[in-house]
């Protein structure tokens, strides 16, 4: 079977140079291995994702000379797949509803930090400080029935007790040069959100389900997701999903050294195209040669 690769943007803005770099790396990797390249549209955020951005993704990738298999998988069309995975985790007793708003969580963190530093995840966000796990089944049922918004969180401590010696195979490199067999530390993320009342899945849950269902054998993505791989490996084991290899690549940054964002028009592909850039010029700009480089 030929290896499967995927590029999975969210249609919540226009693509920039960082997206072009990742898409081209996936395309070149598929080409050099005789593999297949898939395009996946991660559109679970209905408030920010728009059809015009998906159209622009198609146009920009085509302009770059990237070809992919069709049909394209849109996450919004496969919510039942994520619901089934969530139900499996719930049946294991690993999911619980938490009812605090973001503002309430911020107040809880501030109160705890009055006594010293509160732990934060690898992205710098404070770990969930609430006590929703202590609610009784009756209290949870009453709150849900009353219409209170909630997030479904993974009981990380309970999940980690089920899995020992968790690692992943890193073919690229982490921010500190990690490569080869990398130990996974999902506990560093605390009780991550798996879904919300209004959104039936999260990035962490949907990405592992999608990669498994699409047969992705090598995940090529940016180093900003390196540490999140710990959570993904945990979910893969809990759900009985296959383990892909991972190839995390360096990020394209702006002049201040910051990771590019979709609000940065200076690096937007549409703006660069309008300014006369060519596909080969974009390749040179991001340092892509005709064969794969993990750069």
ABEGO torsion letter per residue (X at the ends): XBBBBBBBBBBAEBBBAAAAAAAAAAAAAAAAAGBBBBBBBBAABAAABBAAAAAAAAAAAAAAGBBBBOBBBBAAAAAAAAAAAAAAAAAAGABBBBABBAAAAAAAAAAAAAAEBBBBBAAGBBBBABAAAABBAAAAAAAAAAGBBBBBBBBAAAAAAABBGBBBBBABEBAAGBBEBBBBBAAAAEBBBABBAABABBAAAAAAAAAAAAGBABBBBBAAAAAAAAAAAAAAAAAGBBBBBBBBBBBBBBAAGBBBBAABAAABAAAAAAAGBBAAAAAAAAGBBABBBAX
